[in-house]
Amino acid sequence: MAIIVSRFHDTITNRLLDSAREALRRGGIPDSDVEVIWVPGAFELPVVAEAAAASENFDAIVALGCVIRGETPHFEYVASEAARGLGNVALAHRIAVGFGVLTTETMAQAEARVSKGAEAVQAALETADALERLDAASRD
């Protein structure tokens, strides 16, 4: 499992990472099977997810970030490109990509949603399992 984490708003993304790691441990995945990769911001998540997927070293990827609306349209561009880029990685490589990028109006909203790291892990694990089952069925 690769977990790619944005450093921007790190007070939030560190908590998302803690939530994700705890979910992995509950799922029986030890820390030694998880590679955490830090990137500057949410905009950089897709390119590093692409590299992780292309490496074929991971069964799933989780992207964690936080984009908080400001007074400019920057929010829309960053949030949209992160979502589009991560979706493209999943489709191009047929790999599970858990989307744990918070898009909120305020820091308080982001703080209330730090458990989304665990939800992104759960989504990635379930998707990876479904892909594995479909691949196995196609070989039968």
TIPA-21032 format. One line per 10 residues: number of its first residue (from 1); their letters; for each residue y, x, z of N, C-alpha, C. Coordinates in steps of 0.1 Angstrom, whole numbers, plus 5000, padded with zeros to 4 digits. Each point is the difference from the previous one (the first is absolute). Example, Ala and Ser with C-alpha at 12.3 -4.5 7.8 and 13.67 -1.06 7.14 Angstrom:
2
1 = AS = 4943:5132:5078:5012:4991:5000:5012:5009:5000 | 5011:4996:4993:5011:5009:5000:5011:4992:5008 $
END
This chain:
140
1 = MAIIVSRFHD = 4988:5008:5000:5012:4992:5000:5012:5009:5000 | 5010:4997:4991:5013:5006:5000:5010:4990:5006 | 5008:5005:5009:5011:4992:5005:5013:5007:4996 | 5008:4994:4991:5012:5006:4996:5011:4993:5007 | 5009:5008:5007:5010:4994:5009:5014:5005:4997 | 5009:4991:4999:5014:5004:4998:5006:5005:5013 | 5008:5011:4999:5007:5005:5011:5013:4992:5003 | 5005:4993:4990:5013:4992:5001:4997:4989:5010 | 5008:4998:5010:4998:4990:5011:4987:5004:5007 | 4999:5013:5004:4988:5004:5006:4997:4994:5014 $
11 = TITNRLLDSA = 5010:4995:5007:4997:4993:5012:4991:4988:4998 | 5001:4994:4988:4992:4989:4996:4987:5005:4994 | 5001:5009:4990:4988:5005:4993:4990:5007:5009 | 5005:5007:5010:4990:5006:5009:4992:4989:5008 | 5006:4989:5003:4993:4989:5006:4991:4993:4991 | 5004:4999:4987:4991:4995:4990:4988:5009:4999 | 5002:5013:5000:4989:5009:4999:4991:4999:5012 | 5005:4999:5012:4992:4998:5012:4992:4988:4999 | 5005:4989:4995:4993:4987:4998:4989:5002:4990 | 5003:5007:4989:4990:5003:4990:4988:5008:5005 $
21 = REALRRGGIP = 5003:5011:5008:4990:5008:5005:4991:4993:5010 | 5006:4992:5008:4992:4992:5010:4991:4990:4993 | 5004:4994:4989:4992:4991:4992:4988:5008:4994 | 5003:5012:4995:4989:5008:4994:4990:5003:5011 | 5005:5004:5012:4990:5004:5011:4992:4988:5003 | 5006:4988:5001:4992:4988:5004:4990:4997:4989 | 5003:5004:4987:4991:4998:4989:4989:5011:4999 | 5000:5009:5010:4990:5011:5000:5004:5012:4991 | 5012:5001:4996:5004:5011:4991:5007:5010:5009 | 4994:5012:5001:5007:5010:5009:5012:5007:4994 $
31 = DSDVEVIWVP = 5009:5005:5008:5012:5006:4996:4997:5011:4990 | 4988:5007:5001:4997:5011:4991:4998:4995:4986 | 4997:4987:4998:4998:4995:4986:5013:4994:4994 | 5012:5003:5007:5012:4994:4996:5010:5012:4997 | 5006:5000:4988:5011:5009:4997:5013:4993:5000 | 5009:5005:5009:5014:4994:5000:5009:5009:4992 | 5007:4994:4991:5009:5007:4991:5014:4994:5002 | 5010:5008:5003:5013:4995:5002:5009:5002:4987 | 5008:4991:4998:5009:5000:4988:5014:4997:5006 | 5011:5003:4992:5013:4997:5005:5004:4985:5002 $
41 = GAFELPVVAE = 4996:4992:4991:5003:4986:5001:4991:4991:4993 | 5002:4987:5000:4991:4990:4994:5000:5002:4985 | 5010:5004:4994:5001:5002:4985:4989:5011:4996 | 4997:5009:5008:4991:5011:4997:4986:4997:5003 | 4997:4989:5006:4986:4996:5003:4991:4999:4988 | 5005:4993:4989:4991:4998:4988:4996:5013:4993 | 5009:5010:4999:4996:5012:4993:4990:5008:5008 | 5001:5000:5013:4990:5007:5008:4987:4992:5001 | 5001:4987:5000:4988:4992:4999:4993:5002:4987 | 5007:5002:4989:4994:5003:4987:4993:5013:5001 $
51 = AAAASENFDA = 5006:5010:5006:4993:5013:5001:4988:4999:5008 | 5000:4993:5011:4989:4998:5009:4988:4993:4993 | 5004:4989:4992:4990:4993:4993:4993:5009:4989 | 5009:5007:4993:4995:5009:4989:4991:5011:5005 | 5002:5004:5013:4992:5011:5005:4985:4995:5002 | 4998:4987:5001:4986:4995:5002:4994:5004:5014 | 5009:5004:5009:4995:5005:5013:5000:4988:5011 | 5005:4988:4996:5002:4990:5009:4993:4987:4996 | 4995:4992:5009:4994:4987:4997:5011:4989:5000 | 5011:5003:5007:5011:4990:5002:5012:5008:5003 $
61 = IVALGCVIRG = 5012:4993:4998:5013:5005:5003:5008:4990:5007 | 5007:5004:5010:5009:4991:5007:5014:5006:4999 | 5010:4992:4996:5014:5004:4999:5008:4994:5011 | 5007:5007:5008:5008:4995:5011:5015:5004:4998 | 5008:4991:5001:5015:5002:4999:5008:4989:5006 | 5013:5002:4999:5009:4990:5006:5013:5000:4992 | 5003:4989:4994:5012:4999:4992:5008:4988:5007 | 5012:5003:5004:5009:4991:5007:5012:4997:4991 | 5002:4987:4998:5012:4996:4992:5013:5005:5005 | 5008:5006:4991:5013:5004:5004:5010:4992:4992 $
71 = ETPHFEYVAS = 5012:5006:4998:5011:4993:4994:5000:5002:4985 | 4991:5008:4994:4999:5002:4986:4987:4995:4994 | 4999:5000:4987:4987:4996:4994:4989:5010:5001 | 5002:5011:5006:4990:5011:5002:4987:4995:5005 | 5000:4991:5009:4988:4994:5007:4991:4994:4989 | 5006:4992:4991:4992:4993:4990:4993:5011:4991 | 5007:5010:4996:4994:5010:4991:4989:5007:5007 | 5002:5005:5012:4990:5008:5007:4988:4991:5003 | 5002:4988:5005:4989:4992:5004:4992:4996:4987 | 5006:4996:4990:4994:4996:4987:4992:5011:4994 $
81 = EAARGLGNVA = 5006:5012:5000:4993:5011:4993:4988:5005:5009 | 5001:4999:5013:4989:5004:5008:4988:4991:4998 | 5003:4987:5000:4990:4990:4998:4994:5001:4986 | 5008:5001:4990:4995:5001:4986:4992:5013:4998 | 5005:5011:5005:4993:5012:4999:4987:5001:5007 | 4999:4995:5012:4987:5000:5007:4990:4990:4994 | 5005:4989:4995:4991:4991:4992:4995:5006:4988 | 5008:5008:4993:4996:5007:4988:4989:5010:5003 | 5001:5007:5011:4990:5010:5004:4987:4993:5002 | 5000:4989:5008:4988:4993:5003:4993:4995:4987 $
91 = LAHRIAVGFG = 5008:4995:4990:4994:4995:4988:4995:5012:4991 | 5008:5010:4999:4996:5011:4991:4988:5007:5004 | 4998:5001:5014:4989:5008:5005:4989:4992:5006 | 5002:4987:5000:4990:4991:5007:4997:5005:5014 | 5010:5002:5007:4999:5004:5014:5008:4991:5009 | 4995:4998:5012:5007:4991:5009:5012:5007:5005 | 5011:4993:4999:5013:5005:5006:5006:4990:5009 | 5000:5003:5013:5005:4991:5010:5015:5002:5000 | 5007:4988:4999:5015:5000:4999:5006:4997:5014 | 5004:5011:5007:5006:4999:5013:5014:5004:5000 $
101 = VLTTETMAQA = 5008:4995:4990:5014:5003:4999:5008:4988:5005 | 5006:5001:5011:5008:4990:5005:5013:4998:4992 | 5004:4988:4997:5012:4997:4993:5007:4990:5009 | 5010:5004:5008:5006:4991:5009:5015:5000:4999 | 5006:4991:5007:5015:4998:5000:5006:5009:5011 | 4993:5002:5011:5005:5008:5011:4990:5009:5006 | 5004:5009:5008:4992:5009:5008:4991:4992:5009 | 5006:4990:5007:4992:4992:5009:4989:4993:4993 | 5002:4995:4988:4989:4994:4993:4989:5010:4997 | 5004:5013:4996:4990:5010:4998:4992:5003:5012 $
111 = EARVSKGAEA = 5007:5001:5012:4993:5003:5012:4990:4990:5004 | 5003:4987:4996:4991:4989:5003:4987:5000:4991 | 5001:5009:4990:4989:5000:4990:4992:5013:4999 | 5001:5008:5010:4993:5013:4999:4985:4999:5000 | 4994:4988:5004:4986:4998:4999:4995:4999:4985 | 5009:4999:4991:4997:4999:4986:4992:5012:4995 | 5001:5012:5007:4992:5011:4997:4985:4997:5000 | 4997:4993:5011:4986:4996:5002:4996:4990:4989 | 5008:4991:4997:4997:4990:4989:4998:5007:4987 | 5008:5010:4997:4999:5007:4987:4987:5007:5000 $
121 = VQAALETADA = 4995:5006:5011:4987:5007:5001:4989:4990:4997 | 5001:4988:5007:4990:4990:4998:4999:4996:4986 | 5011:4997:4994:5000:4996:4985:4994:5011:4992 | 5003:5012:5002:4995:5011:4992:4985:5001:5002 | 4995:4999:5012:4986:5001:5003:4992:4989:4994 | 5005:4988:5001:4993:4988:4994:5000:5001:4984 | 5011:5005:4995:5001:5002:4985:4991:5011:4995 | 4999:5011:5008:4991:5011:4996:4986:4995:5001 | 4996:4992:5010:4987:4994:5001:4997:4991:4988 | 5009:4992:4996:4998:4990:4989:4998:5008:4987 $
131 = LERLDAASRD = 5008:5011:4998:4999:5008:4988:4986:5007:4999 | 4996:5005:5012:4987:5006:5001:4989:4990:4996 | 5001:4988:5006:4989:4990:4997:5000:4997:4985 | 5012:4998:4994:5001:4997:4986:4994:5011:4991 | 5003:5013:5004:4995:5011:4992:4984:5000:5002 | 4995:4998:5012:4986:5000:5002:4993:4989:4991 | 5006:4988:5000:4995:4989:4993:5000:5003:4985 | 5010:5007:4995:5000:5003:4986:4990:5010:4995 | 4995:5008:5010:4990:5010:4997:4986:4994:5000 | 4998:4989:5007:4987:4993:5001:4996:4993:4987 $
END
